């Protein structure tokens, strides 16, 4: 299963006041920011996208094609909470010690469920057989 994240590494870097991922990390010889690694960020972006899709009642790798700005920003915020969790363990980079243990707020979950309903991913009152 190939997951295309709602937020790309370049878009994530843009939110960090850098124009691209390469600008964020610096040259291969001298990393500006060593964490997260390229592969680690890919994994977090994919995990957050999967969680969002599941919340909408979609397959983990089946992205919604509407509400793209909101979904991109939610993916970014969720990855930031994942990073907070990791960084909070070692108290690096001035990250807060408070870790919510959840990557979405209830308001986000309600909005994602509404998006799922709009897209026809949830059916209420249906009877299915196992």
C-alpha positions as CSV (number, residue, x, y, z in Angstrom):
1,X,0.0,0.0,0.0
2,X,1.5,3.3,-1.1
3,X,0.3,6.3,0.9
4,X,0.7,9.8,-0.6
5,X,0.8,12.2,2.3
6,X,-1.6,15.2,2.4
7,X,1.5,17.3,3.2
8,X,4.7,16.9,1.3
9,X,8.2,17.3,2.8
10,X,8.6,20.6,0.8
11,X,5.2,21.8,2.2
12,X,6.2,20.8,5.7
13,X,9.5,22.7,5.2
14,X,7.7,25.8,4.0
15,X,5.8,25.9,7.2
16,X,9.2,25.9,8.9
17,X,10.1,29.1,6.9
18,X,12.2,27.2,4.4
19,X,11.4,27.0,0.7
20,X,12.1,23.3,0.2
21,X,13.2,20.2,2.2
22,X,16.7,20.6,0.9
23,X,16.8,24.2,2.2
24,X,15.5,22.9,5.6
25,X,18.2,20.2,5.9
26,X,21.1,22.2,4.3
27,X,23.8,20.5,2.3
28,X,24.4,16.8,2.6
29,X,27.8,17.5,4.2
30,X,26.5,20.0,6.8
31,X,23.0,19.4,8.1
32,X,21.1,22.5,9.2
33,X,18.6,20.3,11.0
34,X,19.4,16.7,11.7
35,X,15.9,15.8,12.9
36,X,13.7,14.5,11.6
37,X,15.6,12.5,9.0
38,X,14.2,12.4,5.4
39,X,12.9,8.8,5.9
40,X,11.6,9.6,9.4
41,X,9.6,12.6,8.1
42,X,8.3,10.5,5.2
43,X,7.1,7.9,7.8
44,X,5.4,10.5,10.0
45,X,3.7,12.2,7.1
46,X,2.4,8.8,5.8
47,X,1.3,7.7,9.3
48,X,-0.7,11.0,9.9
49,X,-2.3,10.7,6.4
50,X,-3.3,7.1,7.2
51,X,-4.8,8.2,10.6
52,X,-6.8,11.0,8.9
53,X,-8.1,8.7,6.1
54,X,-9.2,6.1,8.7
55,X,-11.0,8.8,10.7
56,X,-12.9,9.7,7.5
57,X,-13.9,6.0,7.0
58,X,-11.6,5.7,4.0
59,X,-8.9,3.2,3.2
60,X,-5.6,4.2,4.7
61,X,-4.1,4.9,1.2
62,X,-7.3,6.5,-0.3
63,X,-6.9,10.3,-0.1
64,X,-9.7,12.7,-0.2
65,X,-9.3,15.2,-3.1
66,X,-11.4,18.0,-1.6
67,X,-10.6,20.3,1.4
68,X,-6.9,20.1,0.4
69,X,-5.7,23.1,2.4
70,X,-7.3,21.9,5.6
71,X,-6.0,18.4,5.2
72,X,-2.5,19.6,4.4
73,X,-2.4,21.8,7.5
74,X,-3.9,19.1,9.7
75,X,-1.3,16.6,8.4
76,X,1.4,19.2,9.3
77,X,0.0,19.8,12.8
78,X,-0.2,16.1,13.5
79,X,3.4,15.5,12.4
80,X,4.4,18.4,14.7
81,X,2.7,16.6,17.6
82,X,4.6,13.4,16.6
83,X,7.8,15.4,16.7
84,X,6.9,16.9,20.0
85,X,6.4,13.5,21.4
86,X,9.8,12.3,20.2
87,X,11.6,15.5,21.2
88,X,9.9,15.7,24.5
89,X,11.5,12.5,25.5
90,X,15.0,14.0,25.3
91,X,14.0,17.7,25.9
92,X,15.8,18.8,22.7
93,X,15.1,22.0,20.7
94,X,13.0,23.5,23.4
95,X,10.0,21.3,22.8
96,X,7.2,21.4,25.4
97,X,7.1,18.5,27.9
98,X,3.3,18.2,27.5
99,X,2.6,15.4,25.1
100,X,-1.2,15.0,24.3
101,X,-0.7,11.4,23.1
102,X,-3.1,12.1,20.3
103,X,-2.3,13.7,17.0
104,X,-5.8,15.2,16.4
105,X,-8.0,17.3,18.4
106,X,-11.7,16.4,18.8
107,X,-12.7,19.3,16.5
108,X,-10.4,17.9,13.8
109,X,-11.9,14.4,14.2
110,X,-15.5,15.8,13.9
111,X,-14.5,17.7,10.7
112,X,-12.9,14.6,9.2
113,X,-16.0,12.5,10.0
114,X,-18.1,15.2,8.2
115,X,-15.7,15.1,5.2
116,X,-16.2,11.3,5.2
117,X,-20.0,11.6,5.3
118,X,-19.8,14.2,2.4
119,X,-17.7,11.8,0.4
120,X,-20.1,8.9,1.1
121,X,-17.6,6.9,3.2
122,X,-20.0,6.3,6.1
123,X,-23.5,4.8,5.8
124,X,-25.7,4.9,8.9
125,X,-28.5,2.5,9.5
126,X,-27.2,-0.1,7.1
127,X,-27.2,-3.7,8.0
128,X,-24.2,-5.8,6.9
129,X,-23.6,-9.5,7.2
130,X,-20.3,-11.0,8.3
